[in-house]
Amino acid sequence: MEMGDKAVGLVLTMTSLSIFTYYTFWVIILPFVDDDHFVHKYFLPQEYAIFIPVFAGVVLLSFLSIFVGLVMLKSKKKKKTA
């Protein structure tokens, strides 16, 4: 199973690197490129550069809070039965 773990790790690393490169180019370099340049058609409008990470953070914190709450409820039930 070691090769499977390495393959998954490689895929996750390459995906993270690709997203980081795309976002960095979009947020840092693209504002300095002319608006009529062809490269602008490959990127979303700049407003989404803030909206997408904020939305992802809210979703992540929501799921994390739900998970912690469920774990706390289950551990409370185990203490009552024990």
C-alpha positions in Angstrom: 0.0 0.0 0.0 3.0 2.2 0.2 3.0 3.0 -3.5 -0.7 3.9 -3.3 0.1 6.4 -0.5 2.9 7.9 -2.5 0.7 8.3 -5.6 -2.0 10.0 -3.5 0.6 12.3 -1.9 2.0 13.2 -5.3 -1.5 14.0 -6.7 -2.4 16.1 -3.7 1.0 18.0 -3.9 0.6 18.7 -7.6 -3.0 19.8 -7.2 -2.0 22.2 -4.3 0.9 23.5 -6.3 -1.3 24.1 -9.3 -3.9 26.0 -7.3 -1.3 28.0 -5.5 0.4 29.0 -8.8 -2.9 29.9 -10.5 -4.1 32.0 -7.5 -0.8 33.8 -7.1 -0.7 34.7 -10.8 -4.4 35.8 -10.7 -4.0 38.0 -7.6 -0.5 39.3 -7.8 0.5 39.5 -11.5 -2.7 39.8 -13.4 -3.6 43.3 -12.1 -0.5 44.7 -13.8 -1.4 43.2 -17.2 -3.4 45.3 -19.7 -7.2 44.6 -19.6 -7.3 43.8 -23.3 -4.5 41.1 -23.1 -5.6 37.6 -24.1 -4.5 36.1 -20.8 -7.5 37.7 -19.0 -9.9 35.3 -20.6 -8.4 32.4 -18.5 -9.2 34.0 -15.2 -12.3 35.0 -13.3 -13.0 38.6 -12.4 -10.9 40.0 -9.5 -13.9 40.1 -7.1 -13.9 36.3 -7.0 -10.3 36.4 -5.7 -11.6 37.4 -2.3 -15.1 35.7 -2.5 -13.9 32.2 -3.2 -11.3 31.9 -0.3 -13.7 33.5 2.2 -16.5 31.1 1.1 -14.2 28.1 1.4 -13.1 29.3 4.8 -16.7 29.7 6.1 -17.6 26.2 4.7 -14.5 24.7 6.3 -15.1 26.3 9.7 -18.8 25.2 9.5 -18.0 21.6 8.8 -15.3 21.6 11.5 -17.7 23.1 14.1 -20.3 20.4 13.2 -17.7 17.7 13.5 -16.5 18.9 16.9 -20.1 19.2 18.1 -21.0 15.7 17.0 -17.8 14.2 18.7 -18.7 16.1 21.9 -22.2 14.7 21.9 -21.1 11.2 21.3 -18.5 11.3 24.1 -21.1 12.7 26.4 -23.4 9.7 25.6 -20.6 7.3 26.2 -19.9 8.8 29.7 -23.6 8.4 30.6 -23.7 4.7 29.7 -20.4 3.8 31.3 
